[in-house]
Amino acid sequence: MKSKSNRVFQNNVRKNISDNHMLQKDYAKSIGITTRQLAHLLQDNNVSLAKLDDFAERVGIDPWDLIRPSESK
């Protein structure tokens, strides 16, 4: 079962992809990961803090913004 923070993280990543008007494959390439790695992040039930930090650094987003629900921003 996915935790709330995991669901929020995945929704925020999807929103970031959409806000940048990119396909997942183009987004993945732009941040230096494979499409498969991005798909895994978007489906994983338990994204580690290390993966969260790495992703945030690649995208240039504060890690807290990736796990903060949009209504809290």
MISE-65638 format. One line per field, with one value per residue (C-alpha): x, y, z; chain; residue number from 1. Coordinates in nm, 2 decimals. Layout:
BEGIN
x: c(X|...)
y: c(Y|...)
z: c(Z|...)
chain: c(A|...)
resi: c(NUM|...)
! end
This chain:
BEGIN
x: c(0.00|0.13|0.18|0.02|0.36|0.44|0.11|0.17|0.53|0.40|0.12|0.36|0.61|0.32|0.21|0.57|0.59|0.25|0.35|0.66|0.44|0.66|0.61|0.75|1.03|1.14|1.11|1.32|1.59|1.60|1.68|1.93|1.73|1.58|1.21|1.21|1.36|1.09|0.81|0.95|0.94|0.58|0.47|0.69|0.50|0.80|1.03|1.33|1.45|1.77|1.57|1.36|1.67|1.83|1.52|1.47|1.84|1.81|1.49|1.60|1.31|1.32|1.25|0.99|0.79|0.77|0.60|0.39|0.03|-0.07|-0.34|-0.05|0.16)
y: c(0.00|0.34|0.60|0.94|1.10|0.86|0.94|1.31|1.27|1.09|1.33|1.63|1.47|1.41|1.78|1.90|1.70|1.84|2.20|2.17|2.05|1.74|1.38|1.14|1.02|1.38|1.48|1.18|1.26|1.63|1.53|1.26|0.94|0.67|0.65|0.32|0.49|0.76|0.50|0.31|0.63|0.69|0.34|0.25|0.19|0.30|0.57|0.60|0.93|0.88|0.86|1.15|1.37|1.26|1.33|1.67|1.77|1.66|1.86|2.16|2.14|2.14|1.78|1.92|2.06|1.71|1.56|1.86|1.83|2.09|2.24|2.31|2.51)
z: c(0.00|-0.09|0.18|0.16|0.10|-0.18|-0.35|-0.31|-0.45|-0.75|-0.82|-0.78|-1.03|-1.28|-1.23|-1.29|-1.61|-1.72|-1.62|-1.84|-2.13|-2.18|-2.25|-1.98|-2.21|-2.28|-1.92|-1.81|-2.07|-1.96|-1.60|-1.69|-1.61|-1.83|-1.91|-1.72|-1.41|-1.42|-1.47|-1.16|-0.95|-1.06|-0.97|-0.67|-0.35|-0.14|-0.29|-0.06|0.08|-0.12|-0.45|-0.35|-0.28|-0.60|-0.81|-0.64|-0.71|-1.08|-1.13|-0.92|-0.68|-0.30|-0.18|0.06|-0.24|-0.39|-0.08|0.02|-0.09|-0.34|-0.10|0.15|-0.10)
chain: c(A|A|A|A|A|A|A|A|A|A|A|A|A|A|A|A|A|A|A|A|A|A|A|A|A|A|A|A|A|A|A|A|A|A|A|A|A|A|A|A|A|A|A|A|A|A|A|A|A|A|A|A|A|A|A|A|A|A|A|A|A|A|A|A|A|A|A|A|A|A|A|A|A)
resi: c(1|2|3|4|5|6|7|8|9|10|11|12|13|14|15|16|17|18|19|20|21|22|23|24|25|26|27|28|29|30|31|32|33|34|35|36|37|38|39|40|41|42|43|44|45|46|47|48|49|50|51|52|53|54|55|56|57|58|59|60|61|62|63|64|65|66|67|68|69|70|71|72|73)
! end
